[in-house]
Amino acid sequence: MKRIFSHIDSTVMTMAGLRFLSASIELTAAILMLVFNDVKKAVTINSLLAIVGPVIFIITMTIGIFHIADQLSYAKLLFIGLGVFFILFGIYK
C-alpha cells in the first residue's frame, strides 16, 4: 500500500486525508439525521457541522500555504490570507 502512494506529496496526502475526514464526519451526520428522524436533532447535528467545515478548511489551507510559502511573495501570501478571511467573513456574516 505504501508503494501506491509513494509518488504523492506528503502535504497533498495530509490535505486529502483531512478532506476524507471531513467527508466522513458529514456522511456520519447525515446518517445520524436519518436515524434520529427528528427535525430538532437534525438542526443540532447540522449546527455542529457548521463548526467542523471551517475548521477543516482553515487547517487544510494552513498546511498548503506553509508548504508553498517559500515559493510565494509576501504580497501573494497577503492576498491568500485576505481571501481566506473574506470566505470566513462571508460564512459568518
Summary of the structure (lengths in Angstrom):
residues: 93
radius of gyration: 17.1
end to end distance: 44.2
largest distance: 51.0
contacts: 201
relative contact order: 0.09
helix: 85%
strand: 0%
